[in-house]
Amino acid sequence: MTTTTATTTSTSTATTTATSSASVTKTAAQQVLTSLDTGSGVDTASLVTALVQAQFAAKNASITSRNTALTAQISAAGTLKSTISNFATALGTLSTGGTLQTQPVSSNATALGVSAISGAKVGDLSTSVTVSALASAQGARSAAVADRTATIATGKLTLQLGSATYNSAGTAMTGFTAGSSAAVSIDVTDGSLNGIASAINAAKAGVTASIITDADGKAVLSLKGTTGTDQAFTLTADDSSSALSQFNVGPNSGMTLTGTAANAQLTVDGVAVQRSSNTISDLVSGVKLQLNAVTGGPVALSSTRPTSAVAQAVADFVDTYNQVYASAKGLTDASTGDLKSDTAAKTMVRSLQSLTTKTLVSNPGTNAPTTLAQIGVSTNRDGSLSVDTATLNKMMAAYPDEVEAMFAPTTGNAIGLSSTLNGISLAAASSITGLGASTTRYTKAQTDLTDEQAKITTLSDAMSTRLTQQFSTMNSKVAAYKSTQTFLENQIKAWNSDK
């Protein structure tokens, strides 16, 4: 069980932001003084830029700082949400894989296959099963037709499910009793063999029709029901004089039977039973039987405990938990965590911390463990987990069913570890109260900053335009004054030179 974790921290503080803003303002002011101290005139472009920067320096620095913090928070929320989701998915996959469940074993797996039903308890299995007959399905075929697209007849067919008896050769139905299902009327509008097959399939009444091409290249209509005595079927043309009657199946069959409807017959621990299918899940607790052949004798069913797999699963869970917890703890650190003020993140951390003491087993045996702490998973002082192998081995030996149940899939244990962790993941992803809502909130705040920045840009442009116009007018006047000054100086020099 593996999942990827990552930690992002933000070190920006109000003091840092204030210092940065002051620095920008100081720099801008210095540029103004430099421009004014030109001696030979004023650099209007530089002066206007410096003045505008000085005016909005603090606001721009604040927006940049806040935007950086929000970006870090969005990233951190996404990381934490993904981390817990991956953890829950990994554990869920492991739980449903079957390796943590007691597995049934058949002494003749070729004839009688067995598998554990997901989420069910197999326990200590000791059962004897003898298969004397397999379940079969009724089948029928028509006479060969040269052209599968040529029209034979149109009209109506009636399909009925029920039970039937067959002659000694099993090739003709000698009796039929309608079942509980209602008769199904099939409207044949395309009277070709293809059309008849399509009409039967469209009825979805438990009989499948197909067209098979024989060795001579001719087409044969093949009908197949489902297994079980009560799944025998009759098919009757409503008009006995119609050519559709050649597709009748029943006592007056126009088709040839290719299989009979029969139940599987078997003996379980000395008790004779029948089932309509060769796949049976209701005879042996927690076990699905797959009947493949007549056994000719008893088949022993036993079970094997996944002791090593469960022990490894506990170790893997603890290792992965520690990675996830370290990431969550870093992101919510009161001093440096990007999510230090995020309620959803803190709630998720508290939920993780409570895992070892949460009840994970319902209806346990006397003195049986119901929590991770009771099977040897303890919480260290730093919040990480560790495993007491001796305690775990002791609990697995004494209470194997309860320990297995803790790691059972959701379908088998609604309060198990997989279900609990999945619940934490769903809560974290919630767009109302979880990290999903946090991400939405941070994104909205970042959008608001963009709007605020746009307003400052507009004000900056307006101030720049206004100052440029003012300084342009001033420069024109200064230039005129200097021209007059130069003229007067030249005149004075001329007067002095004439003396």
C-alpha positions as a Python dict, from the first residue, in 0.01 Angstrom:
ca = {
    (1, 'M'): (0, 0, 0),
    (2, 'T'): (171, 321, -115),
    (3, 'T'): (69, 682, -156),
    (4, 'T'): (263, 997, -241),
    (5, 'T'): (286, 1279, 11),
    (6, 'A'): (429, 1629, -13),
    (7, 'T'): (469, 1922, 227),
    (8, 'T'): (458, 2291, 139),
    (9, 'T'): (524, 2564, 397),
    (10, 'S'): (501, 2941, 379),
    (11, 'T'): (738, 3166, 579),
    (12, 'S'): (588, 3500, 480),
    (13, 'T'): (460, 3700, 778),
    (14, 'A'): (306, 4039, 839),
    (15, 'T'): (650, 4170, 951),
    (16, 'T'): (814, 4052, 630),
    (17, 'T'): (539, 4213, 422),
    (18, 'A'): (573, 4544, 608),
    (19, 'T'): (953, 4542, 568),
    (20, 'S'): (923, 4466, 198),
    (21, 'S'): (670, 4747, 147),
    (22, 'A'): (893, 4995, 332),
    (23, 'S'): (1190, 4892, 119),
    (24, 'V'): (999, 4947, -205),
    (25, 'T'): (877, 5288, -85),
    (26, 'K'): (1229, 5391, 17),
    (27, 'T'): (1368, 5293, -321),
    (28, 'A'): (1098, 5483, -505),
    (29, 'A'): (1157, 5793, -292),
    (30, 'Q'): (1530, 5777, -359),
    (31, 'Q'): (1458, 5772, -733),
    (32, 'V'): (1251, 6091, -695),
    (33, 'L'): (1535, 6269, -513),
    (34, 'T'): (1786, 6156, -773),
    (35, 'S'): (1569, 6288, -1054),
    (36, 'L'): (1525, 6623, -883),
    (37, 'D'): (1898, 6656, -817),
    (38, 'T'): (1990, 6653, -1185),
    (39, 'G'): (2129, 7006, -1181),
    (40, 'S'): (2081, 7061, -1553),
    (41, 'G'): (1711, 6992, -1574),
    (42, 'V'): (1444, 6741, -1479),
    (43, 'D'): (1422, 6383, -1623),
    (44, 'T'): (1043, 6386, -1652),
    (45, 'A'): (999, 6019, -1751),
    (46, 'S'): (1207, 5889, -1461),
    (47, 'L'): (1053, 6133, -1216),
    (48, 'V'): (695, 6036, -1307),
    (49, 'T'): (774, 5663, -1284),
    (50, 'A'): (940, 5711, -945),
    (51, 'L'): (650, 5915, -807),
    (52, 'V'): (389, 5664, -924),
    (53, 'Q'): (586, 5374, -780),
    (54, 'A'): (623, 5554, -451),
    (55, 'Q'): (249, 5621, -436),
    (56, 'F'): (144, 5257, -489),
    (57, 'A'): (450, 5066, -367),
    (58, 'A'): (300, 4952, -36),
    (59, 'K'): (-29, 4837, -191),
    (60, 'N'): (145, 4645, -472),
    (61, 'A'): (378, 4475, -225),
    (62, 'S'): (84, 4377, -7),
    (63, 'I'): (-109, 4228, -299),
    (64, 'T'): (197, 4033, -415),
    (65, 'S'): (251, 3895, -67),
    (66, 'R'): (-112, 3795, -23),
    (67, 'N'): (-125, 3638, -369),
    (68, 'T'): (185, 3430, -294),
    (69, 'A'): (30, 3309, 31),
    (70, 'L'): (-298, 3214, -142),
    (71, 'T'): (-113, 3026, -415),
    (72, 'A'): (66, 2825, -146),
    (73, 'Q'): (-264, 2755, 33),
    (74, 'I'): (-435, 2636, -286),
    (75, 'S'): (-143, 2405, -359),
    (76, 'A'): (-134, 2275, -2),
    (77, 'A'): (-510, 2205, 6),
    (78, 'G'): (-487, 2016, -322),
    (79, 'T'): (-187, 1818, -198),
    (80, 'L'): (-355, 1719, 127),
    (81, 'K'): (-682, 1625, -43),
    (82, 'S'): (-497, 1413, -299),
    (83, 'T'): (-282, 1248, -33),
    (84, 'I'): (-572, 1128, 182),
    (85, 'S'): (-765, 1019, -127),
    (86, 'N'): (-472, 808, -250),
    (87, 'F'): (-437, 655, 96),
    (88, 'A'): (-805, 558, 110),
    (89, 'T'): (-799, 422, -245),
    (90, 'A'): (-490, 212, -179),
    (91, 'L'): (-641, 61, 134),
    (92, 'G'): (-974, 0, -41),
    (93, 'T'): (-799, -180, -327),
    (94, 'L'): (-607, -395, -82),
    (95, 'S'): (-922, -478, 115),
    (96, 'T'): (-1125, -582, -191),
    (97, 'G'): (-840, -781, -345),
    (98, 'G'): (-925, -1086, -134),
    (99, 'T'): (-573, -1139, 0),
    (100, 'L'): (-679, -1029, 349),
    (101, 'Q'): (-972, -1271, 369),
    (102, 'T'): (-968, -1635, 474),
    (103, 'Q'): (-976, -1832, 150),
    (104, 'P'): (-1169, -2156, 89),
    (105, 'V'): (-980, -2452, -58),
    (106, 'S'): (-1125, -2737, -266),
    (107, 'S'): (-966, -3082, -276),
    (108, 'N'): (-1081, -3108, -641),
    (109, 'A'): (-1073, -2755, -779),
    (110, 'T'): (-1109, -2876, -1139),
    (111, 'A'): (-1455, -3021, -1076),
    (112, 'L'): (-1563, -2794, -790),
    (113, 'G'): (-1412, -2446, -776),
    (114, 'V'): (-1447, -2232, -464),
    (115, 'S'): (-1384, -1865, -387),
    (116, 'A'): (-1454, -1631, -98),
    (117, 'I'): (-1753, -1399, -131),
    (118, 'S'): (-1625, -1044, -98),
    (119, 'G'): (-1697, -907, 249),
    (120, 'A'): (-1835, -1235, 385),
    (121, 'K'): (-1678, -1434, 668),
    (122, 'V'): (-1546, -1774, 566),
    (123, 'G'): (-1403, -1875, 904),
    (124, 'D'): (-1281, -2227, 975),
    (125, 'L'): (-1429, -2429, 689),
    (126, 'S'): (-1481, -2808, 697),
    (127, 'T'): (-1747, -2916, 447),
    (128, 'S'): (-1802, -3212, 215),
    (129, 'V'): (-1972, -3161, -124),
    (130, 'T'): (-2066, -3417, -387),
    (131, 'V'): (-2185, -3303, -731),
    (132, 'S'): (-2407, -3563, -899),
    (133, 'A'): (-2548, -3351, -1184),
    (134, 'L'): (-2484, -3009, -1336),
    (135, 'A'): (-2752, -2753, -1410),
    (136, 'S'): (-2837, -2727, -1778),
    (137, 'A'): (-3041, -2503, -2006),
    (138, 'Q'): (-3302, -2586, -2265),
    (139, 'G'): (-3202, -2532, -2624),
    (140, 'A'): (-3370, -2574, -2961),
    (141, 'R'): (-3281, -2540, -3326),
    (142, 'S'): (-3482, -2492, -3643),
    (143, 'A'): (-3450, -2659, -3978),
    (144, 'A'): (-3189, -2507, -4207),
    (145, 'V'): (-3294, -2215, -4429),
    (146, 'A'): (-3113, -2127, -4749),
    (147, 'D'): (-3157, -1750, -4723),
    (148, 'R'): (-3161, -1592, -4377),
    (149, 'T'): (-3298, -1266, -4520),
    (150, 'A'): (-3589, -1416, -4715),
    (151, 'T'): (-3937, -1363, -4571),
    (152, 'I'): (-4088, -1675, -4410),
    (153, 'A'): (-4393, -1532, -4234),
    (154, 'T'): (-4506, -1248, -4012),
    (155, 'G'): (-4736, -1260, -3712),
    (156, 'K'): (-4713, -1322, -3339),
    (157, 'L'): (-4527, -1572, -3124),
    (158, 'T'): (-4597, -1640, -2756),
    (159, 'L'): (-4307, -1725, -2522),
    (160, 'Q'): (-4370, -1885, -2182),
    (161, 'L'): (-4131, -1999, -1909),
    (162, 'G'): (-4210, -2292, -1679),
    (163, 'S'): (-4107, -2652, -1601),
    (164, 'A'): (-4113, -2947, -1837),
    (165, 'T'): (-4054, -3320, -1855),
    (166, 'Y'): (-3876, -3490, -2142),
    (167, 'N'): (-3888, -3831, -2304),
    (168, 'S'): (-3626, -4091, -2222),
    (169, 'A'): (-3400, -3961, -2499),
    (170, 'G'): (-3438, -3607, -2372),
    (171, 'T'): (-3527, -3484, -2718),
    (172, 'A'): (-3896, -3399, -2683),
    (173, 'M'): (-4102, -3227, -2415),
    (174, 'T'): (-4377, -3456, -2286),
    (175, 'G'): (-4522, -3216, -2034),
    (176, 'F'): (-4504, -2845, -1959),
    (177, 'T'): (-4622, -2646, -1660),
    (178, 'A'): (-4630, -2270, -1698),
    (179, 'G'): (-4427, -2086, -1442),
    (180, 'S'): (-4502, -1772, -1249),
    (181, 'S'): (-4383, -1544, -1529),
    (182, 'A'): (-4644, -1404, -1765),
    (183, 'A'): (-4658, -1515, -2125),
    (184, 'V'): (-4471, -1278, -2353),
    (185, 'S'): (-4616, -1184, -2690),
    (186, 'I'): (-4357, -1135, -2962),
    (187, 'D'): (-4458, -933, -3268),
    (188, 'V'): (-4271, -1052, -3579),
    (189, 'T'): (-4285, -777, -3842),
    (190, 'D'): (-3973, -877, -4032),
    (191, 'G'): (-4054, -1236, -4125),
    (192, 'S'): (-3701, -1339, -4222),
    (193, 'L'): (-3491, -1567, -4003),
    (194, 'N'): (-3289, -1260, -3904),
    (195, 'G'): (-3608, -1072, -3816),
    (196, 'I'): (-3748, -1358, -3606),
    (197, 'A'): (-3423, -1382, -3407),
    (198, 'S'): (-3421, -1004, -3351),
    (199, 'A'): (-3784, -1004, -3233),
    (200, 'I'): (-3717, -1282, -2980),
    (201, 'N'): (-3410, -1106, -2843),
    (202, 'A'): (-3593, -774, -2821),
    (203, 'A'): (-3849, -935, -2589),
    (204, 'K'): (-3575, -997, -2328),
    (205, 'A'): (-3783, -1277, -2181),
    (206, 'G'): (-3504, -1515, -2079),
    (207, 'V'): (-3444, -1682, -2415),
    (208, 'T'): (-3160, -1582, -2647),
    (209, 'A'): (-3183, -1632, -3024),
    (210, 'S'): (-2890, -1655, -3263),
    (211, 'I'): (-2832, -1748, -3626),
    (212, 'I'): (-2577, -2021, -3694),
    (213, 'T'): (-2443, -2107, -4039),
    (214, 'D'): (-2410, -2484, -4089),
    (215, 'A'): (-2159, -2681, -4292),
    (216, 'D'): (-2369, -2638, -4608),
    (217, 'G'): (-2381, -2261, -4571),
    (218, 'K'): (-2744, -2262, -4467),
    (219, 'A'): (-2884, -2065, -4170),
    (220, 'V'): (-3025, -2226, -3854),
    (221, 'L'): (-3219, -2044, -3579),
    (222, 'S'): (-3079, -2146, -3238),
    (223, 'L'): (-3265, -2073, -2913),
    (224, 'K'): (-3106, -2095, -2567),
    (225, 'G'): (-3269, -2051, -2227),
    (226, 'T'): (-3108, -2022, -1885),
    (227, 'T'): (-3017, -2309, -1655),
    (228, 'G'): (-3266, -2463, -1415),
    (229, 'T'): (-3575, -2681, -1428),
    (230, 'D'): (-3808, -2383, -1396),
    (231, 'Q'): (-3646, -2213, -1694),
    (232, 'A'): (-3787, -2451, -1956),
    (233, 'F'): (-3970, -2258, -2227),
    (234, 'T'): (-4232, -2298, -2495),
    (235, 'L'): (-4262, -2087, -2810),
    (236, 'T'): (-4590, -2102, -3001),
    (237, 'A'): (-4719, -1931, -3313),
    (238, 'D'): (-5055, -1768, -3238),
    (239, 'D'): (-5178, -1879, -3581),
    (240, 'S'): (-5127, -2254, -3607),
    (241, 'S'): (-5163, -2239, -3986),
    (242, 'S'): (-4888, -1978, -4020),
    (243, 'A'): (-4543, -2073, -4141),
    (244, 'L'): (-4421, -1934, -3807),
    (245, 'S'): (-4544, -2259, -3647),
    (246, 'Q'): (-4229, -2431, -3773),
    (247, 'F'): (-4053, -2240, -3492),
    (248, 'N'): (-4281, -2381, -3222),
    (249, 'V'): (-4102, -2522, -2917),
    (250, 'G'): (-4301, -2750, -2684),
    (251, 'P'): (-4521, -3056, -2696),
    (252, 'N'): (-4601, -2986, -3065),
    (253, 'S'): (-4256, -2865, -3145),
    (254, 'G'): (-4154, -2770, -3494),
    (255, 'M'): (-3795, -2730, -3372),
    (256, 'T'): (-3551, -2989, -3242),
    (257, 'L'): (-3448, -2976, -2875),
    (258, 'T'): (-3073, -2949, -2826),
    (259, 'G'): (-3072, -2933, -2448),
    (260, 'T'): (-3301, -2981, -2150),
    (261, 'A'): (-3363, -2750, -1856),
    (262, 'A'): (-3242, -2915, -1535),
    (263, 'N'): (-3120, -2825, -1187),
    (264, 'A'): (-2779, -2899, -1044),
    (265, 'Q'): (-2792, -3181, -795),
    (266, 'L'): (-2544, -3207, -509),
    (267, 'T'): (-2502, -3325, -156),
    (268, 'V'): (-2364, -3092, 112),
    (269, 'D'): (-2258, -3262, 435),
    (270, 'G'): (-2503, -3544, 366),
    (271, 'V'): (-2796, -3323, 269),
    (272, 'A'): (-2924, -3352, -90),
    (273, 'V'): (-2997, -3016, -251),
    (274, 'Q'): (-3074, -2871, -593),
    (275, 'R'): (-2996, -2535, -747),
    (276, 'S'): (-3090, -2382, -1081),
    (277, 'S'): (-2735, -2259, -1152),
    (278, 'N'): (-2387, -2406, -1151),
    (279, 'T'): (-2268, -2098, -964),
    (280, 'I'): (-2397, -2120, -608),
    (281, 'S'): (-2345, -1868, -325),
    (282, 'D'): (-2610, -1971, -72),
    (283, 'L'): (-2502, -2318, 41),
    (284, 'V'): (-2171, -2273, 221),
    (285, 'S'): (-2136, -1958, 434),
    (286, 'G'): (-1904, -1701, 277),
    (287, 'V'): (-1816, -1930, -15),
    (288, 'K'): (-1912, -1927, -383),
    (289, 'L'): (-1922, -2273, -544),
    (290, 'Q'): (-1853, -2318, -914),
    (291, 'L'): (-1976, -2657, -1039),
    (292, 'N'): (-1767, -2762, -1336),
    (293, 'A'): (-1817, -3137, -1350),
    (294, 'V'): (-1980, -3433, -1175),
    (295, 'T'): (-1742, -3527, -896),
    (296, 'G'): (-1824, -3897, -857),
    (297, 'G'): (-1749, -3868, -487),
    (298, 'P'): (-1719, -3617, -202),
    (299, 'V'): (-1495, -3310, -236),
    (300, 'A'): (-1350, -3171, 86),
    (301, 'L'): (-1368, -2796, 142),
    (302, 'S'): (-1130, -2637, 392),
    (303, 'S'): (-989, -2289, 450),
    (304, 'T'): (-657, -2114, 486),
    (305, 'R'): (-598, -1807, 702),
    (306, 'P'): (-415, -1503, 552),
    (307, 'T'): (-202, -1455, 865),
    (308, 'S'): (109, -1327, 686),
    (309, 'A'): (-91, -1106, 449),
    (310, 'V'): (-280, -939, 735),
    (311, 'A'): (41, -880, 931),
    (312, 'Q'): (196, -721, 623),
    (313, 'A'): (-117, -512, 565),
    (314, 'V'): (-94, -375, 920),
    (315, 'A'): (272, -284, 866),
    (316, 'D'): (197, -123, 527),
    (317, 'F'): (-93, 71, 674),
    (318, 'V'): (125, 210, 953),
    (319, 'D'): (404, 309, 713),
    (320, 'T'): (165, 487, 477),
    (321, 'Y'): (-22, 651, 764),
    (322, 'N'): (303, 796, 896),
    (323, 'Q'): (379, 951, 555),
    (324, 'V'): (31, 1098, 527),
    (325, 'Y'): (31, 1223, 886),
    (326, 'A'): (374, 1388, 847),
    (327, 'S'): (249, 1575, 541),
    (328, 'A'): (-75, 1683, 711),
    (329, 'K'): (109, 1784, 1029),
    (330, 'G'): (355, 1999, 832),
    (331, 'L'): (84, 2172, 634),
    (332, 'T'): (-111, 2257, 950),
    (333, 'D'): (189, 2354, 1165),
    (334, 'A'): (92, 2652, 1382),
    (335, 'S'): (402, 2850, 1284),
    (336, 'T'): (497, 2755, 929),
    (337, 'G'): (204, 2561, 782),
    (338, 'D'): (26, 2703, 479),
    (339, 'L'): (-299, 2558, 622),
    (340, 'K'): (-237, 2653, 983),
    (341, 'S'): (-570, 2841, 998),
    (342, 'D'): (-767, 2599, 779),
    (343, 'T'): (-1048, 2434, 976),
    (344, 'A'): (-1101, 2153, 726),
    (345, 'A'): (-733, 2057, 733),
    (346, 'K'): (-727, 2054, 1111),
    (347, 'T'): (-1043, 1842, 1121),
    (348, 'M'): (-883, 1589, 887),
    (349, 'V'): (-575, 1566, 1109),
    (350, 'R'): (-792, 1504, 1416),
    (351, 'S'): (-980, 1230, 1228),
    (352, 'L'): (-652, 1059, 1143),
    (353, 'Q'): (-536, 1081, 1503),
    (354, 'S'): (-852, 902, 1622),
    (355, 'L'): (-812, 601, 1391),
    (356, 'T'): (-635, 381, 1644),
    (357, 'T'): (-913, 412, 1903),
    (358, 'K'): (-1215, 397, 1673),
    (359, 'T'): (-1432, 83, 1691),
    (360, 'L'): (-1385, -110, 1366),
    (361, 'V'): (-1570, -436, 1441),
    (362, 'S'): (-1938, -489, 1515),
    (363, 'N'): (-2062, -785, 1720),
    (364, 'P'): (-1718, -906, 1828),
    (365, 'G'): (-1658, -1222, 2027),
    (366, 'T'): (-1600, -1213, 2402),
    (367, 'N'): (-1285, -1010, 2484),
    (368, 'A'): (-1212, -980, 2110),
    (369, 'P'): (-1028, -667, 1987),
    (370, 'T'): (-1230, -398, 1812),
    (371, 'T'): (-968, -123, 1762),
    (372, 'L'): (-623, -94, 1606),
    (373, 'A'): (-479, -7, 1944),
    (374, 'Q'): (-599, -341, 2080),
    (375, 'I'): (-412, -538, 1811),
    (376, 'G'): (-84, -361, 1879),
    (377, 'V'): (-97, -38, 1672),
    (378, 'S'): (3, 241, 1910),
    (379, 'T'): (43, 619, 1875),
    (380, 'N'): (387, 766, 1944),
    (381, 'R'): (445, 1101, 2113),
    (382, 'D'): (497, 1274, 1778),
    (383, 'G'): (166, 1140, 1646),
    (384, 'S'): (313, 871, 1424),
    (385, 'L'): (213, 505, 1461),
    (386, 'S'): (411, 192, 1541),
    (387, 'V'): (329, -180, 1560),
    (388, 'D'): (386, -416, 1851),
    (389, 'T'): (443, -736, 1652),
    (390, 'A'): (407, -963, 1955),
    (391, 'T'): (63, -821, 2040),
    (392, 'L'): (-48, -837, 1676),
    (393, 'N'): (53, -1204, 1642),
    (394, 'K'): (-122, -1290, 1968),
    (395, 'M'): (-448, -1122, 1859),
    (396, 'M'): (-441, -1283, 1512),
    (397, 'A'): (-395, -1626, 1668),
    (398, 'A'): (-671, -1579, 1927),
    (399, 'Y'): (-922, -1368, 1728),
    (400, 'P'): (-852, -1414, 1356),
    (401, 'D'): (-1206, -1327, 1243),
    (402, 'E'): (-1212, -993, 1426),
    (403, 'V'): (-868, -890, 1299),
    (404, 'E'): (-968, -984, 943),
    (405, 'A'): (-1292, -790, 982),
    (406, 'M'): (-1100, -470, 1057),
    (407, 'F'): (-951, -488, 706),
    (408, 'A'): (-1264, -615, 533),
    (409, 'P'): (-1402, -412, 237),
    (410, 'T'): (-1693, -175, 286),
    (411, 'T'): (-1941, -435, 160),
    (412, 'G'): (-1837, -670, 439),
    (413, 'N'): (-1784, -424, 723),
    (414, 'A'): (-1945, -81, 710),
    (415, 'I'): (-1743, 40, 1010),
    (416, 'G'): (-1412, -121, 914),
    (417, 'L'): (-1083, 58, 852),
    (418, 'S'): (-1141, 89, 478),
    (419, 'S'): (-1487, 240, 529),
    (420, 'T'): (-1360, 475, 799),
    (421, 'L'): (-1066, 601, 595),
    (422, 'N'): (-1287, 644, 291),
    (423, 'G'): (-1522, 854, 505),
    (424, 'I'): (-1232, 1078, 610),
    (425, 'S'): (-1133, 1117, 245),
    (426, 'L'): (-1487, 1209, 137),
    (427, 'A'): (-1517, 1463, 419),
    (428, 'A'): (-1184, 1619, 318),
    (429, 'A'): (-1298, 1648, -44),
    (430, 'S'): (-1631, 1808, 47),
    (431, 'S'): (-1702, 2131, -138),
    (432, 'I'): (-1918, 2246, 152),
    (433, 'T'): (-1713, 2182, 466),
    (434, 'G'): (-1392, 2015, 348),
    (435, 'L'): (-1074, 2108, 166),
    (436, 'G'): (-1279, 2143, -150),
    (437, 'A'): (-1454, 2438, 12),
    (438, 'S'): (-1117, 2577, 127),
    (439, 'T'): (-981, 2565, -228),
    (440, 'T'): (-1289, 2749, -355),
    (441, 'R'): (-1247, 3013, -86),
    (442, 'Y'): (-876, 3066, -158),
    (443, 'T'): (-937, 3082, -532),
    (444, 'K'): (-1211, 3342, -482),
    (445, 'A'): (-976, 3550, -266),
    (446, 'Q'): (-710, 3531, -536),
    (447, 'T'): (-961, 3647, -796),
    (448, 'D'): (-1049, 3942, -573),
    (449, 'L'): (-678, 4031, -554),
    (450, 'T'): (-660, 4028, -932),
    (451, 'D'): (-951, 4273, -944),
    (452, 'E'): (-782, 4489, -680),
    (453, 'Q'): (-458, 4487, -875),
    (454, 'A'): (-645, 4591, -1188),
    (455, 'K'): (-792, 4890, -1004),
    (456, 'I'): (-446, 4995, -879),
    (457, 'T'): (-311, 4966, -1232),
    (458, 'T'): (-588, 5194, -1356),
    (459, 'L'): (-511, 5450, -1083),
    (460, 'S'): (-138, 5426, -1159),
    (461, 'D'): (-196, 5490, -1527),
    (462, 'A'): (-417, 5789, -1449),
    (463, 'M'): (-158, 5937, -1209),
    (464, 'S'): (120, 5878, -1461),
    (465, 'T'): (-77, 6059, -1732),
    (466, 'R'): (-159, 6350, -1502),
    (467, 'L'): (200, 6395, -1377),
    (468, 'T'): (342, 6366, -1727),
    (469, 'Q'): (114, 6649, -1843),
    (470, 'Q'): (203, 6863, -1541),
    (471, 'F'): (579, 6813, -1581),
    (472, 'S'): (559, 6871, -1955),
    (473, 'T'): (398, 7210, -1890),
    (474, 'M'): (658, 7286, -1624),
    (475, 'N'): (944, 7191, -1856),
    (476, 'S'): (807, 7423, -2124),
    (477, 'K'): (797, 7712, -1878),
    (478, 'V'): (1145, 7631, -1742),
    (479, 'A'): (1277, 7617, -2096),
    (480, 'A'): (1128, 7962, -2164),
    (481, 'Y'): (1276, 8101, -1841),
    (482, 'K'): (1617, 7962, -1932),
    (483, 'S'): (1593, 8112, -2279),
    (484, 'T'): (1520, 8454, -2129),
    (485, 'Q'): (1799, 8406, -1877),
    (486, 'T'): (2043, 8319, -2154),
    (487, 'F'): (1937, 8628, -2354),
    (488, 'L'): (1983, 8857, -2056),
    (489, 'E'): (2318, 8706, -1970),
    (490, 'N'): (2437, 8759, -2324),
    (491, 'Q'): (2317, 9120, -2319),
    (492, 'I'): (2497, 9188, -1994),
    (493, 'K'): (2812, 9037, -2133),
    (494, 'A'): (2777, 9256, -2440),
    (495, 'W'): (2732, 9572, -2230),
    (496, 'N'): (3031, 9485, -2018),
    (497, 'S'): (3250, 9425, -2323),
    (498, 'D'): (3166, 9772, -2465),
    (499, 'K'): (3303, 9951, -2159),
}
